[in-house]
Amino acid sequence: MIGYYISLAMRSLRGTPILSALMIAAIAVGVGASMTVLTLNYMMSQNALEHKDSVLYAVQLDSWDPNQAADTTNEIPWQLTYPDATALLRSDIPTRQVAMHRFGFTVNLDESELRPFTANTRVTTRDFFSLFDVPFEYGGTWSKEADTAAVQSVVLSKETNEKLFGGENSVGKIVKLNGEPFTVIGVLKHWNPSPKIYDLNNNPFADSEELYIPFGLHRKFGIYSWGNTNGWTSRTAEGAEGYERFLLGEHVWIQYWVELDNAEQREAYEQFLTGHIHQQKEQGRFERPLKFALSPPSEWLVLNEVLENDNRVLGWASLAFLLVCVINAVALLLAKFLRKAPEAGVRRALGASRNAIFTQHLIESSCIGVLGGLFGIVLALAGLTGIRVLAMGQADQIAAMNWEMMLAAVGLAILASILAGLYPAWRISRTNPSVYLKTQ
């Protein structure tokens, strides 16, 4: 019976092409506009580390100005100072722990026609790859000693390896970073999470880094941060000058993550952080009330406001626009169905029930929704393409519609069309057949 009703619906749509096109367009425009915004919001709120939400934590320590809290959501600096990060690295409590920040190197090869280029670089500790589930194509990470010693090793992204070595296994080969030789010890598979939960301070929707080098190279190369660096005082260790003054100063620029596998491990680590803060207080630091935070990835996304309130408001506004389109579709469906009242009256006189008439016209509304959803997907894809063009490559990861969102678009269109068709279908199902029967 449903197949028969669908056949009737398609015949009805062909019988009133202009009115049918207007209804499909109303649904398509509403779905296209709303799905463009909802797709952006959905992609921006993705949590690539959701499976580690119970064991992975971003670390914050309140080492800020005693007279004024840090200007963050939870009033604790997002990042750590270098002295605090190196002190935390000495703990053996976490299963894995990572200190890191963003940097950049000029890359070139000896005896190569490839022009030197600047590569975004992550200066990090060896656990970075296992903690964040970074897959390797060739080789692996560096030794633990490289986290504190000046070992000139480098891990390449898949794209960088293709640019430098044509995608072949380059482990053991030499690349020049700022003119210094670095040995390639690993090559990643394609890995580009969006948003970059591990670093939400520096454009969470930017591409992942091209190079990865050991944390122990700071002093040898005088490495600063290419990301956010904030400080509240010029106070530093006595006698420190130049780069050493920067390293030991009250500047927060190191991102820090730990993996704690159970409640006992987390409790022990919290005690360790409390002890570290008390120790620093004795040395004249951490003058604010004792405060730190361990935030899992889902909470970290919220704290950093990756999906801003403006985006949420825009999402609700897009749904309101869809509602306006649905109201317009109600008027068009009502006009269309009332034109078919004589046909419905005859069917009622021949024994069709009100429920049958109602179901027939509701299925016709659903057919309009399916067609509107398909055209809505086309409009949404066009809208997302426009956003990518306007963003000049900065939104490629989020301005993209996957199969889940395509199915959601069709589902939303069918739901909208059913809601639009409820009242018109109910009205025509209440047609009095006697009005349309002629007697001699």
Steps between C-alpha positions, in 0.01 A plus 500: 500500500784737580647440155163587349483821704851594387391444138199727557726761661741512207207520257356789704834682502526472122143626466580830676863564405521869599335458840702185566824677406419785738441257788819307428693828475361623832616183676833493311593860584415451868689171521798635303540806722453312826724208403781734396507649850430173682776321307751767604389475864510120488849485350632767736382307805657166403709327768760275336607384847156409629613140558764633743274742683530308826881478506636805316537841667627847412697642794464856628684664791406836647838675503348833398499853642397497870301819446302388196378163376591379153258605228377147421174314548609337825744780598806275466757555221450264205871420485793444736834669552812317384626440859164350600483281190850360553423439868182309413689289247703352786190332642466128434131490599332553158492211256594754234563875511567763237649849514491685170455820302497630143812617313632522146814409304636574156538164325731404217694201362863495389547454126130542429317729261220538755484859620527550880165545671372582846331209678271518801664297772391345829766495769386218726586200713507141375161401646321743268446237231363223722297732724317661206479183287725634223561221244842430346565400139873440556724494806389637837569757768826599669650360821404629845839669536417732210231665714775661708811476280584675172436212259449621144227261390186583305171332414342605168134522412388290204459811285846634589659163424333499159629851433857419607545133407216415265319297768769229533631369833729786607597366845873560549524779244614853582301820468626849580296703748621860521821371343557229765493126413213298647459125462157377392389232748133474406235586241133534591199374315248766406386655829310825515242513784256790499471668739856449624408413859867471596552870419193722511707815561615541141211470255338168595396446136842546342684205348716288727874563501744398228793418731540363854823543698613408855426728795864491611618730218387830654829628630710384204284684246354776720149384421215735582131437439327581175172479687348702782747617766361688798660637814415727792841595645862544392618315811733209423776293651781705649793546261317365195564692179394482135318186393547342842312794647208423270503128580497553876259793496132511591386448141235239426556339159523122553197276448490199730297177490506185713346155475369365832346156468298480822369694798794401722748628243310826465488547879874438523566750222280762666706456818816539293370827350402625845850421628659676202294814560586503874867464412478792258318711758796455733719646223276806462296382202132398470379787719136438416284252695592140416316408182556266207283316248501166319257524208401208273476570124121557498528755780809657342302573183231675706746695716679630192167592338588330173131515412425860591163632616466692173510170312228354722282806451553476124398134516171586671446784252543257209240267651266799542547574131412137422183545707404800285552284190282228654221751563518606136487133398187455717321772303608353167402145600164619626431672167612192307301249705180708503515504120483121520198504732257368231728200439520431872122534530441239232747262667321546829166426333647181354597378845846643574542581868611832639821336619572379147452851357714647778780243446498550123552875528753471781707269280477759224640754746783258583585465130526877482729483803731243340534708185543816707766329708697391194495851357575634849817290511609657171437849643683412823801368305503822298487704821785303657705539183447875518618500863817311407572747221443801727714345775785443249578148616456564873167315525554197276470257790174635642320631189439150370188286512540131579246222441358541850412862433360416154268243654412753769411752227257257334357404838455864595327570167262203542421608857439858386276387214301265725446782749399726213261237363323403823240775495431498120473117504264516799286763326454301182434178693199673652349569156124437488444268200137607454609845387666353192234242403252615236151353479266507200 
